[in-house]
Amino acid sequence: GARRGPRGVSEATPRRGTPAMRVPSPCIQVCSMDEASGLCRGCQRTLDEIAAWSALSDAEKLRVWKRIRARRLAHPPAGGPIRRG
């Protein structure tokens, strides 16, 4: 079965033992690119990060999330930081 792991990452336990992570997409359905920064106004990803997301490994997805957190701390979106679940 699936359970919620640290930072909202869903974990499922495969039959062979080691938990497999499922890293959620940062997309919040506010898809509009900021021309000055090159980032999506909703999820704070670059076009390259958005395009590559489905092919990235879990480790690569977690690195994208880390970059997003750093971007949000450096430049909070209008209306303050995004808080989810």
MDAnalysis code that builds the backbone (N, CA, C; Angstrom):
import MDAnalysis as mda
import numpy as np

u = mda.Universe.empty(255, n_residues=85, atom_resindex=np.repeat(np.arange(85), 3), trajectory=True)
u.add_TopologyAttr("name", ["N", "CA", "C"] * 85)
u.add_TopologyAttr("resid", np.arange(1, 86))
u.add_TopologyAttr("resname", ["GLY", "ALA", "ARG", "ARG", "GLY", "PRO", "ARG", "GLY", "VAL", "SER", "GLU", "ALA", "THR", "PRO", "ARG", "ARG", "GLY", "THR", "PRO", "ALA", "MET", "ARG", "VAL", "PRO", "SER", "PRO", "CYS", "ILE", "GLN", "VAL", "CYS", "SER", "MET", "ASP", "GLU", "ALA", "SER", "GLY", "LEU", "CYS", "ARG", "GLY", "CYS", "GLN", "ARG", "THR", "LEU", "ASP", "GLU", "ILE", "ALA", "ALA", "TRP", "SER", "ALA", "LEU", "SER", "ASP", "ALA", "GLU", "LYS", "LEU", "ARG", "VAL", "TRP", "LYS", "ARG", "ILE", "ARG", "ALA", "ARG", "ARG", "LEU", "ALA", "HIS", "PRO", "PRO", "ALA", "GLY", "GLY", "PRO", "ILE", "ARG", "ARG", "GLY"])
u.atoms.positions = np.array([
    [0.819, -1.189, 0.000],
    [0.000, 0.000, 0.000],
    [0.861, 1.249, 0.000],
    [0.248, 2.381, -0.253],
    [0.965, 3.657, -0.262],
    [0.799, 4.352, 1.074],
    [1.829, 5.055, 1.486],
    [1.761, 5.877, 2.691],
    [2.499, 7.167, 2.419],
    [2.165, 8.188, 3.186],
    [2.800, 9.486, 2.992],
    [4.125, 9.507, 3.720],
    [5.163, 9.833, 2.999],
    [6.497, 9.917, 3.575],
    [6.837, 11.356, 3.899],
    [8.113, 11.650, 4.123],
    [8.534, 13.009, 4.445],
    [8.249, 13.974, 3.303],
    [7.836, 15.175, 3.660],
    [7.598, 16.250, 2.692],
    [6.561, 15.891, 1.647],
    [5.564, 15.082, 2.019],
    [4.468, 14.792, 1.120],
    [4.788, 13.800, 0.019],
    [5.947, 13.149, 0.078],
    [6.309, 12.172, -0.934],
    [5.604, 10.872, -0.600],
    [4.881, 10.343, -1.567],
    [4.165, 9.092, -1.364],
    [5.140, 7.937, -1.529],
    [5.051, 6.981, -0.635],
    [5.922, 5.816, -0.720],
    [5.071, 4.569, -0.878],
    [5.497, 3.680, -1.736],
    [4.845, 2.389, -1.886],
    [5.906, 1.332, -1.659],
    [5.538, 0.252, -1.016],
    [6.505, -0.796, -0.758],
    [6.361, -1.883, -1.811],
    [7.363, -2.017, -2.681],
    [7.291, -3.082, -3.679],
    [7.465, -4.447, -3.032],
    [7.181, -5.484, -3.756],
    [7.240, -6.847, -3.211],
    [8.630, -7.244, -2.731],
    [9.661, -6.649, -3.274],
    [11.016, -7.070, -2.910],
    [11.593, -6.318, -1.726],
    [10.849, -5.411, -1.110],
    [11.314, -4.821, 0.129],
    [11.618, -3.342, 0.143],
    [12.484, -2.828, -0.712],
    [12.902, -1.437, -0.635],
    [11.764, -0.512, -1.066],
    [11.454, 0.519, -0.246],
    [10.370, 1.428, -0.642],
    [10.706, 2.170, -1.934],
    [9.694, 2.300, -2.793],
    [9.838, 3.090, -4.020],
    [9.124, 4.415, -3.800],
    [9.779, 5.523, -4.129],
    [9.165, 6.830, -3.930],
    [8.413, 7.240, -5.182],
    [7.351, 7.993, -4.971],
    [6.637, 8.635, -6.070],
    [6.661, 10.111, -5.763],
    [7.457, 10.852, -6.496],
    [7.626, 12.279, -6.241],
    [6.512, 13.028, -6.968],
    [5.698, 13.791, -6.237],
    [4.591, 14.506, -6.880],
    [5.088, 15.654, -7.750],
    [4.308, 15.951, -8.767],
    [4.640, 17.080, -9.635],
    [4.405, 18.382, -8.884],
    [5.246, 19.380, -9.102],
    [5.038, 20.677, -8.470],
    [3.949, 21.510, -9.160],
    [3.406, 21.019, -10.270],
    [2.406, 21.773, -11.027],
    [1.178, 22.061, -10.164],
    [0.747, 23.324, -10.153],
    [-0.457, 23.719, -9.408],
    [-1.529, 24.258, -10.364],
    [-1.396, 23.937, -11.651],
    [-2.373, 24.315, -12.675],
    [-2.480, 25.827, -12.875],
    [-1.383, 26.534, -12.608],
    [-1.279, 27.966, -12.899],
    [-0.112, 28.077, -13.883],
    [-0.387, 27.773, -15.131],
    [0.668, 27.630, -16.133],
    [0.824, 28.901, -16.956],
    [1.784, 29.712, -16.551],
    [2.071, 30.967, -17.223],
    [3.542, 31.285, -16.991],
    [4.275, 31.481, -18.084],
    [5.705, 31.725, -17.961],
    [5.998, 33.204, -17.740],
    [6.899, 33.472, -16.814],
    [7.393, 34.821, -16.576],
    [8.583, 35.026, -17.504],
    [8.451, 35.937, -18.453],
    [9.515, 36.130, -19.444],
    [10.818, 36.627, -18.826],
    [10.736, 37.433, -17.790],
    [11.942, 37.989, -17.168],
    [12.765, 36.900, -16.476],
    [12.098, 36.017, -15.734],
    [12.823, 34.986, -14.978],
    [12.963, 33.681, -15.743],
    [12.081, 33.440, -16.713],
    [12.094, 32.163, -17.421],
    [11.450, 31.045, -16.631],
    [10.704, 31.410, -15.574],
    [10.072, 30.417, -14.707],
    [8.560, 30.456, -14.847],
    [7.936, 29.300, -14.637],
    [6.486, 29.241, -14.587],
    [6.035, 29.979, -13.325],
    [5.022, 30.840, -13.462],
    [4.520, 31.602, -12.306],
    [3.857, 30.687, -11.274],
    [3.350, 29.553, -11.701],
    [2.682, 28.639, -10.784],
    [3.632, 27.733, -10.024],
    [4.460, 26.995, -10.755],
    [5.297, 25.973, -10.100],
    [6.757, 26.368, -9.948],
    [7.150, 27.497, -10.536],
    [8.526, 27.987, -10.418],
    [9.555, 27.090, -11.104],
    [9.123, 26.327, -12.126],
    [10.063, 25.508, -12.894],
    [10.396, 26.191, -14.214],
    [11.550, 25.826, -14.767],
    [11.918, 26.278, -16.105],
    [11.180, 25.415, -17.126],
    [11.143, 25.879, -18.375],
    [10.524, 25.067, -19.435],
    [11.230, 23.724, -19.578],
    [12.553, 23.712, -19.459],
    [13.298, 22.450, -19.553],
    [12.898, 21.492, -18.439],
    [12.741, 21.999, -17.211],
    [12.334, 21.146, -16.089],
    [10.925, 20.604, -16.290],
    [10.032, 21.447, -16.811],
    [8.660, 21.017, -17.064],
    [8.637, 19.928, -18.139],
    [9.352, 20.166, -19.235],
    [9.368, 19.221, -20.352],
    [9.978, 17.875, -19.966],
    [10.984, 17.899, -19.105],
    [11.699, 16.669, -18.739],
    [11.043, 15.903, -17.595],
    [10.107, 16.518, -16.864],
    [9.592, 15.958, -15.610],
    [9.236, 14.474, -15.695],
    [8.449, 14.072, -16.674],
    [7.974, 12.685, -16.711],
    [9.093, 11.676, -16.949],
    [10.210, 12.112, -17.500],
    [11.332, 11.202, -17.765],
    [12.378, 11.213, -16.656],
    [12.261, 12.125, -15.686],
    [13.266, 12.223, -14.630],
    [13.137, 11.088, -13.630],
    [14.255, 10.687, -13.060],
    [14.238, 9.708, -11.969],
    [13.720, 10.412, -10.712],
    [13.363, 9.642, -9.704],
    [12.910, 10.242, -8.446],
    [13.983, 11.152, -7.852],
    [15.239, 10.736, -7.933],
    [16.329, 11.558, -7.391],
    [16.421, 12.885, -8.135],
    [16.255, 12.853, -9.458],
    [16.296, 14.089, -10.243],
    [15.100, 14.982, -9.921],
    [13.923, 14.369, -9.739],
    [12.728, 15.139, -9.370],
    [12.924, 15.822, -8.019],
    [13.535, 15.118, -7.077],
    [13.794, 15.718, -5.764],
    [14.767, 16.890, -5.880],
    [15.725, 16.796, -6.800],
    [16.651, 17.917, -7.025],
    [15.908, 19.123, -7.610],
    [14.941, 18.866, -8.500],
    [14.130, 19.960, -9.039],
    [13.346, 20.615, -7.902],
    [12.735, 19.802, -7.034],
    [11.995, 20.343, -5.880],
    [12.900, 21.208, -5.004],
    [14.143, 20.781, -4.820],
    [15.091, 21.554, -4.007],
    [15.364, 22.912, -4.650],
    [15.526, 22.936, -5.969],
    [15.738, 24.196, -6.677],
    [14.500, 25.092, -6.574],
    [13.316, 24.493, -6.667],
    [12.074, 25.264, -6.541],
    [11.995, 25.916, -5.162],
    [12.291, 25.164, -4.114],
    [12.256, 25.734, -2.752],
    [13.222, 26.904, -2.626],
    [14.419, 26.760, -3.200],
    [15.400, 27.849, -3.149],
    [14.887, 29.063, -3.915],
    [14.267, 28.827, -5.058],
    [13.711, 29.942, -5.844],
    [12.608, 30.658, -5.079],
    [11.747, 29.901, -4.430],
    [10.633, 30.499, -3.685],
    [11.125, 31.291, -2.482],
    [12.178, 30.822, -1.856],
    [12.746, 31.569, -0.732],
    [13.395, 32.860, -1.207],
    [14.072, 32.790, -2.333],
    [14.761, 33.971, -2.869],
    [13.785, 34.981, -3.464],
    [12.716, 34.494, -4.076],
    [11.745, 35.363, -4.758],
    [10.339, 34.820, -4.535],
    [9.728, 35.062, -3.363],
    [8.381, 34.534, -3.108],
    [7.387, 35.039, -4.156],
    [6.457, 34.168, -4.552],
    [5.452, 34.566, -5.529],
    [4.592, 35.710, -4.980],
    [3.960, 36.472, -5.864],
    [3.052, 37.548, -5.433],
    [2.003, 36.970, -4.503],
    [1.722, 37.643, -3.417],
    [0.749, 37.158, -2.453],
    [1.364, 36.305, -1.366],
    [2.686, 36.167, -1.374],
    [3.368, 35.405, -0.324],
    [3.730, 34.009, -0.781],
    [4.395, 33.270, 0.092],
    [4.829, 31.921, -0.246],
    [3.643, 30.997, -0.502],
    [3.831, 30.044, -1.387],
    [2.798, 29.048, -1.654],
    [2.882, 27.988, -0.567],
    [1.745, 27.723, 0.038],
    [1.684, 26.690, 1.068],
    [0.724, 25.612, 0.598],
    [1.200, 24.374, 0.566],
    [0.359, 23.263, 0.119],
    [0.241, 22.249, 1.216],
    [-0.989, 21.685, 1.318],
    [-1.343, 20.585, 2.180],
    [-0.604, 20.441, 3.389],
])
